[in-house]
Amino acid sequence: MSPDMAVELARRLLMEALLLVAPVLLMAAAVSLLLSLVQTLTGVQEQTLTAVPRLLTVAVVILLMLPWFLHRLTGYTIGLWQDLHRYLG
């Protein structure tokens, strides 16, 4: 495998990982922003109040997006196996 092929393989892997984690990170960031705004407006600065909603949001997003995650991962894996001959030669 040439260095160009290894870089291309790593690039595709990182792009796929970024696409898979983006919905979870975006929702966690949105919930964190909303909770920070509520804390600022109410004056309540308790850190434990933000952890539980953030964890629940991440869990719900993962559960709802699981079929899409599996579809993306199986598509990536099938594509990798189909192109494996390029990387072995």
C-alpha positions as CSV (number, residue, x, y, z in Angstrom):
1,M,0.0,0.0,0.0
2,S,1.4,3.4,-1.0
3,P,1.5,6.3,1.4
4,D,-1.2,8.0,-0.8
5,M,-3.5,5.1,-0.4
6,A,-3.0,5.0,3.4
7,V,-3.7,8.8,3.6
8,E,-6.9,8.3,1.5
9,L,-8.0,5.4,3.6
10,A,-7.4,7.4,6.8
11,R,-9.2,10.5,5.3
12,R,-12.3,8.4,4.5
13,L,-12.3,6.9,7.9
14,L,-12.1,10.2,9.7
15,M,-14.8,11.7,7.5
16,E,-17.1,8.8,8.3
17,A,-16.4,9.1,12.0
18,L,-17.1,12.9,11.8
19,L,-20.4,12.3,10.1
20,L,-21.4,9.7,12.7
21,V,-20.6,11.8,15.7
22,A,-21.9,15.1,14.4
23,P,-25.6,14.7,15.3
24,V,-24.7,13.7,18.9
25,L,-22.3,16.5,19.4
26,L,-24.6,19.1,17.9
27,M,-27.5,18.1,20.1
28,A,-25.3,18.0,23.2
29,A,-23.9,21.4,22.4
30,A,-27.4,22.8,21.8
31,V,-28.7,21.4,25.2
32,S,-25.6,22.8,26.9
33,L,-26.2,26.2,25.5
34,L,-29.8,26.2,26.5
35,L,-29.0,25.0,30.0
36,S,-26.3,27.7,30.4
37,L,-28.8,30.3,29.3
38,V,-31.4,29.1,31.8
39,Q,-28.8,29.0,34.6
40,T,-27.6,32.5,33.7
41,L,-31.2,33.8,33.7
42,T,-32.2,32.1,37.0
43,G,-28.9,32.6,38.8
44,V,-28.7,28.9,39.7
45,Q,-25.2,27.7,39.2
46,E,-25.4,24.1,40.1
47,Q,-23.3,21.9,37.8
48,T,-25.2,18.7,38.5
49,L,-28.3,20.2,37.0
50,T,-26.7,20.3,33.5
51,A,-25.2,16.8,33.5
52,V,-28.4,14.8,33.6
53,P,-30.2,16.5,30.8
54,R,-27.1,16.4,28.6
55,L,-26.6,12.7,29.3
56,L,-30.3,12.0,28.6
57,T,-30.1,14.0,25.3
58,V,-27.1,12.1,24.1
59,A,-28.7,8.7,25.0
60,V,-31.9,9.6,23.2
61,V,-30.1,10.9,20.1
62,I,-28.0,7.7,19.9
63,L,-31.1,5.5,20.3
64,L,-33.0,7.5,17.7
65,M,-30.1,7.7,15.2
66,L,-29.0,4.1,15.7
67,P,-30.6,2.8,12.4
68,W,-28.8,5.6,10.5
69,F,-25.6,4.9,12.3
70,L,-25.8,1.2,11.4
71,H,-26.7,2.0,7.8
72,R,-23.6,4.3,7.4
73,L,-21.3,1.9,9.1
74,T,-22.4,-1.1,7.0
75,G,-22.1,1.0,3.8
76,Y,-18.6,2.1,4.8
77,T,-17.6,-1.5,5.7
78,I,-19.0,-3.0,2.5
79,G,-17.3,-0.3,0.4
80,L,-14.0,-1.0,2.2
81,W,-14.3,-4.7,1.6
82,Q,-15.1,-4.2,-2.0
83,D,-12.0,-1.9,-2.5
84,L,-9.7,-4.1,-0.4
85,H,-7.9,-5.5,-3.5
86,R,-6.7,-1.9,-4.2
87,Y,-5.0,-1.7,-0.8
88,L,-3.4,-5.2,-0.8
89,G,-1.6,-4.8,-4.2
